[in-house]
Amino acid sequence: MVFAGAGDKAFCAGADLKERLGMTLAETHTFLDDLGAFASAIEAFPRPVVAAISGAAVGGGLEIALACDVRLAADNASMGLAEVRLAIIPGAGGTQRLARLCGIAVAKDLILTGRRIDAATALQVGLVSQVVPAAGLKAAVAPRV
């Protein structure tokens, strides 16, 4: 299975953080439970799951990508957990998956700063396994599925 955005602008930009800030505690719990269940279902899927990341993969979008077995990035990709800049903790298991995938130091850097990294940096820290030109992303994914 392949997860990809509809175009080059974003893989997934995550939730509307302004909307999330206005949610009640119960609504927030339901939202996070649903997102966490979705990420866990991706992780538990019995066949390989590939994230084809083009453009932005931020917040919940990055958490979805982290749940995939393989992450390939277009050279225009950027990734981060932007919600922490608004004092919102990533709630779909992304903090744990990021630490397991990239190590504690990289995970702490991204979680504590909320900074975005580009595709080349994501490759360097082990977040993605390959970076390809944006026009070649679909072709790079094909042999893996």
N, C-alpha and C positions, 0 to 999 in steps of 0.2 A: 504494500500500500504506500502511496506517496501523498504527503501533505505539501501543498504549495499554495501560494497566493494567486489571485486572479490575474495579476500583472506584475510589473517590475517594481512598483512603488512600495509594496509591503507583503511580506509573508503573512504576518498578523501583527497588528499594532496593539493588541491587547484590549483590555476593557476601557470604557470611557471613565477615566479617573474622577472627573468632576461629578459624574453620575454616582460613582461608587462612594464618594465622600458624603453624598446626600442620603445614602441608604441607612435604614435602621439597622440595629445590631442583628436582628433576626434575618433581615434581607441579606446582609453581608454574609452571615453564616450559610444561608442557602446558596448564595452565589459561589462562595468558596468551596462548599461541599460539592456542588455540581462541576466546577472547574477541576477540582481535585479528582473526582471520579472519572472525568473525561481523560485527564492525563494518565491516571492509573490504568484505564482501559487501553489506551494507546500502548503503554509500557507492557501490558500483559497480552497484547494481541499475539496470536500464535504464529504469525508470519512476519517477515521483516517489514519494518516501517521506516520510511525514508522521509526526512524533512528536506525539501528543496527550497532553500532560503534565498529569496531575492528581495532586496529592499530591507525594510525594517522588520525585525523580530524583537519586539520589546514587551515587557511585562508578561502577561499571560501568553502572548505569542511565543516568547522565548521559553516559557515553561512547557508549552506544547512541544516545541522543537526538542527540548531536553528529554522529553519522554520517548522520543523516537529512537530507534536503534542506530540509525546513521543520519548524520547531518551534513549536507553539501551546501556550499554557499556560492552565490554569484559574487563577482568582485564588487558589486554595488551594495552588498549586504551590510547591515549594522545591527548589533545586538546589545541588549541591556535590560536591566530591571528598573525602569524609570519610576515605578511607583514608590520606591524607597525615598525618593526626593520629596514626597508628600507624606512621609512617615507611615506609609502603607507597606506592610510586610507581604512579600510574595506568598500566596496561600495555597498553591497547587503542587507543593513538593519541589518547586524549582530550586530552593536553597539547598536541599539535600542532594538533588540530582546534579546540580552545578558543582558542589563540593566533591562528589564521587567522580565526576567526569574530569574536572580540571584541577582538582586539589584545593585544599583549604585556603591557601594564600590568595589564589586567583578568585575563588568564590567570595572570600571576605572583601577583597578589593571591589568587586562588582556590586556586592550586596550593600556595603557600607557607603559607597560613593554614588551609586546609581548611574555611573558613567556608561556611555555606549562605546563599544569597540567595533572596529571595522572587520571585514572578512579576513584580511591578512593577520590581524592580531588574534582573531578567533581561531585560525588555523595554528598559529604559534602556541597558544595556550591549550590546545586540544579540544576546543569546543566544537569545531567542525573537522571533518576528515579530508576535505578537499575544497579548494577555491577554484572556480572556473569563470571565464568571461560570461557575463549575463546571457548573451545569446546562445551559449553552449550548455546552460544548466539542464535543460530537458534531456539533451543527449547524454550528459554525464550521469543522470539518474537512471536512464533506461537499462543499463547492464545490471543494476542492483535489484531490479524487481522482476 
